[in-house]
């Protein structure tokens, strides 16, 4: 009887060890594996995006993929290659206000004070060795709204402080009193970051 109990205990211990080992091995699988991947993360190369302003979208794409934990970026020779082409970059006014004369009187003329920046890109993910398309091509779009202020009325651009000195309002604003060009320059990097994260999410959710 004792021998039977001993054999049963040994058998149970062996089975438990096997189940635990299998569980540990399966939990150590790759987060994302591309073709012929032998690393914990898949290496990816991201060529420069044509017509990208100062390379900001390209930089954000590299940052987003590298920080995802699923990919390791390589300037060239990655297992995967991400090809991104700017399809559309457009600004549209979406908010207006009435203009004022120098004396402060409101005139029946609307001027834009709020804009929307739209950035659409065509995305394709390829196997760098076989040139096989693994994802896409697909168009992914992101939007960003921003305020701006284009006026030549001194009352809109400055104020008199408690010491009686005229101060410019722009340095006290949070971008709302910037020109349309300045507001665009501030919105584009932010929108590039949003779009890059959206691209990463779409690829990670894709099944291929």
Steps between C-alpha positions, in 0.01 A plus 500: 500500500780740589679409175184581304465836675868574431464421129184710480678794666794472260269480197299803619820703557627417148168595338487826697855588386409430136187717513685787666782479245259510207320797654821693551620432146171611347502822704842587358373512141559799277272798538508537123684280255563581141610245241813304590520679835744348746512789743267605776414813303476541125743743340346765276642762264311823427618698196461878502144610427501715187376859547514461878557842657846494662467121532263532796261223395793270423648566845166434669457173310843381612426603859156333503619167359811487719306579818221252426706211640417291193753637255865599494588778257785468251599775259532231233491121470202440728290185462206725412481825310232761561418716201301815569392752237320825583169483319347825622600787726230762526400787726140615525358796695228382740448803727449871437441825686405854402778741410556821697611843388795674663258695718352173628173509303373167370466479122290263295797293384592152614862393544613140566637427849492120515636244256509127449807320369441170323781262420434184299766247407514179299662224705649171384702244697728264308726203561842648423632174351210382285341844436168337592236746622395403852273793581328755278522703300246687711429869556512618863386849601536717809365846585605781733319826578685817592429866575667797338457873477574702192420865558668836475288663769724614784230436761500133401875464517587697813370639829591761761630346822454635853812715461357669195737322261371340181580127490470257208229239557673233294758408763221443755289282272511122463517513122158657449656829389749348261475546124352224283854406389630490856202298619549255212867459593395417856219263398693295242742325741212420737291361214797300370533332839129412508512361148813292572337337803188432295709324235673282762165406655349407162797278410506327839127425473536368145501126436718373217 
